[in-house]
Amino acid sequence: MMRSRIAVGLAAAALATLGFAAPASAADEASLSVLHGIPDTPVDVYVNGALTIDDFQPGDLAGPLALPPVKDD
């Protein structure tokens, strides 16, 4: 459970830090890069509820990852 909370925090921090070049309604997909900066703590990264990066190690940089837009119901 701790790993998933850290992963969500990492993804949220990456999104908040990187931002988007276009409004979400105008984008066909999003681009996300993730930098893991928590020492001695490998994590799994989930995006939109799906495992995106398994066993992500401290100091690693992943991306840019192309992500499809989230559909609003």
URKA-V187477 format. One record per helix or strand. SS is the DSSP state (A for helix, B for strand). FROM is the first residue (numbers start at 0). LEN is the number of residues. If there is no record, write none. Layout:
BEGIN
ss=SS from=FROM len=LEN
ss=SS from=FROM len=LEN
END
This chain:
BEGIN
ss=A from=1 len=17
ss=A from=23 len=3
ss=B from=28 len=7
ss=B from=42 len=5
ss=B from=49 len=7
ss=B from=60 len=8
END
